[in-house]
C-alpha cells in the first residue's frame, strides 16, 4: 500500500505540474468566499470537485490520485493558493515547480541503479578454482527443490557464459570486444562472455549451420549461457499439463512484477551449451536444465546480470543462482529447436537472439567462498 501511495503521489505531482490553465480553477482569482490563507475547506477536494466537473475525463483520476496521495495531512485552499503564487504560476501554466506541492509526499523510492559500493552481492561470479569473494549475503539461498515450486517465467540466453569456471574460461572474444567497444552497449552487437574450448573440435564438428529460428549471433562452435528464470510472481496457467504449466514471455517483467507481486522470490538456473555439429540431440532445452544433467552445480546469492551493469553500476535485485560449472555440447538442431519452441509455444520474439554478457564482477562485490555451495 505504501508503494501504491508513493507512486500515486508521484503521478499526482506530475499531473499538477502539466495540467493546462483553466479559468474555473484559477488559483490567482479572488472570490467573495475567500478569506485568505485562513479559509479551510475539505482538504484538496474543494479544489478537485470543480476541476472534475470541468474535465471529467482527466480530473476524476487526478482527484482520486490526490485523495490517496495526501493521506492524513490536511492542506487549506489558502495554503495552496499561497504556494501557487510563490511558485510564480500565475499566468504561467507551464512553469516547472521548484518545490513539492503541499500535502504530497515526495517519492520515497529511488529507481536509479545503485553504485556497486552500496549494492547487495552481484552476479556473475568467478566460479573457477582459486576465485574468491568478499561479501556476506543477507538473503537466504533457495535450494533446487524450492526452485521447482516457482513457475518458469522466462528463458533467454547470453552470448558466451557470464560466469567463469574451469570448463568455460576462454575470454579471447570478450577481451577483443571490450578493447574495441569504448563502453558502448548495442543490442545488435552483444558483448561475448566466456567460451568453452574449441581446440579439440574437428572440422566436421565446426561445420557451419543455418539457424532457422534463433536470431543474431548464434553459431556453431560458440557457447551460450541459457538462463531458466523461475519466480513466485509467475503464472501456472495449466498445472495439470507438465509441458505447458509455465507461462513464459520475453523479458524479466514477469519475474519482477508478474501478477502485480512486489516481493517475488526469483531463482535463475544457468547452464552453458556449446553448439557442435553432430553433438548430442536434446529434444527440449526449453523447459528446464535437467534434460542434460547438472551434477557439477553450485548455488549462491547474487543479482540480475546483463550489459547494463558492470563493476561500477550494479543491479538492485537479489536473486538465487544455480549454476552448472560444466560445458554441455548440443547439436545446432537442438539449440535451434529451443528458439522454435520459444516462438511457437509462447509467442516469444525478443529473446530469440543472445543477450550480451555482463563483465565478470570483481571479487569485492560477490559473496565469499563459503556462500557458494554445491546445489542441494
Helices and strands as residue ranges (DSSP letters): H 2-18, G 23-25, G 36-38, H 45-54, H 56-70, H 77-86, G 116-118, H 144-147, E 151-159, E 168-170, H 172-181, E 195-196, E 223-231, H 253-257, G 258-260, E 266-275, G 289-292, E 297-302, E 319-330, H 332-346, G 350-352, G 363-365, G 369-371, E 373-374
